[in-house]
């Protein structure tokens, strides 16, 4: 299917605007993490902090048990992945051995 250069430009423009809109919350999060407490509450909001405070990250790691959070995430990820792998292996075996209605339909594509 051929598309005109104008429609391609429109589609890429739309995708570009959409990607910028999707990235804005991430940029705001990073910007806010580098601000002082007063700059965070400032109205109207400031996108670029006056002074970059990287010590906010040090404080966050001191006040929260990130190692525990990371371990919890790893445990959930490992058991979720194992459960999915076991389930899909059993389902694949069943699909390969059982004769069910519509089985040959999927082989046509």
Buried (B, 14 or more C-beta within 10 A) or exposed (E): EEEEEEEEEEEEEEEEEEEEEEEEEEEEEEBBBBBBEEBBEEEEEEEEBEEEBEEBEEEEEEEEEEEEEEEEEEEEEEEEEEEEEEEEEEEEEEEEEEEEEEEEEEEEE
